[in-house]
Amino acid sequence: MTPYQVFLVVMLFVWPLTILGVLMLMAKLEERIERNPARTPEEAGLEPKVGKPEEKEVRIVFDGRVIGEDERAERGAAHPAPPRAGGKPMPG
């Protein structure tokens, strides 16, 4: 076998052992990390610090209607639909 083939065979066995060693090290380090228990949801990062938790972060608009908002359907034509990507207003 050439020296290059010997190198490849060694790497074939060393590479998986190295990966397993890194994973085991990460697991040990994770056990040693002391987690700081939060007393409130804000400390844990579960709720926004600004605004109300009821506010939605995303509005889904489908065919000119905002999904999940019944008020939009009740208002009807009081607020026209936003224009399409082509710049032309949507029929309705």
C-alpha positions, 0 to 999 in steps of 0.5 A: 500500500502507498503512504496515501492509502495508509493515510486514508485507512487511518482516517477511515477509523480515526474520523468516526472516533473523533466525532464520537469523542467530540459528542461525548465531550459536549454531553459532559459539558452540558451536564456541568452547565448550571441552568439559571431557573427563571422565576417569570416567563419574561426571564425565560424569554417566553413572552415579549417584553414589549407589547401585549402577548395577544399581538400576533407576530405574523399576518397571513393575507390570502386573496385579500383577506387576513386569515384569523381576523373576523373583523376584516370580513365584517367591515367589508369594502370599508378597507379595500384589499391591498394591490397585487404584486403586479400593481393592479388592485384586486377585484372585489 
